[in-house]
C-alpha cells in the first residue's frame, strides 16, 4: 500500500514539474547550422616536422616553424 502512495506522489510531482516547464516550442532553434570554417593550408615545421596551420606558423623567409624557439634553433 505504501508503494502505491509513493507512486501516486511521484506521478503528481512529475506532472506538476512537466506542466511548469517551458514548452519545447518556446525554445528558439537555430534555423540553419552554423557555417563551417574553411580548410587551412598546413605547413610542416622546419625543425620538428609538426604540421601547423599557416595562420599560426612563425615564418622565417620561406620556412615555417611551430614556435619562436624552433625558429631560433633553425632547421633540423
N, C-alpha and C positions, 0 to 999 in steps of 0.2 A: 504494500500500500504506500509506503514512504517513497518508493521509487516512482510510482505513478504521480505523486505530488511533485517530486523533484523534476520529472519530465515536463509536467504542466508549467511549472515555474520557469524552466529553461525555455520552453516554447513561447511563453508570453514575453520573456525578456528578449529573445531573438526577434520576435515580431515587432516589439517597440523599437529595438535598435535599427532594424531594417526600414521601418517607416520614417524614422528621423534622418536617415542618410539622405544625401543629395542624390537625386536620380541620375542615372548614367547619361541622360540627355543633357544635363546641365554642365557636365564636364566638357570643356572645349577640346575637340580632337583636331589634330593637325590635318589640314585639307590635302596636303601633299607631303611626301617625305622630303627632308632637307636635302639640298643638293650635295653631292659627294665632292670631296676635294679632288682636284685634278692630279694625275700622276706627276711625280717629280723625277728629274734626272738624278741618278745615283752615281756617285764618284767614289773611287777607292782611295783610301788614304795612302800616300806615297811611302809612309813609314811602316804602318802596321797592316795595311790592306783591308781594314774595316770599311764597309760601304756606308756612306752617309749621304743624305740629300744635298743637292747642290746648294740650296739656300743656307744650309748650316755649315758648309765646308769653309775652312780657312785656306784661302788661296795664296800661293806664292808663285807668281808667273803663271805657268800652265799646269802646275802641280797642286793637287788638293790634299789637305790634311784634316784630320778629325779634331785636332786641338792645337792650341798655340804651342804647347810643349813639343808635340811631334813636329810642328813646323820649325821650331828652333833646333831639333835634333837632325832634321833633314831626312832625305830618303834612306831607306834601309839598305 
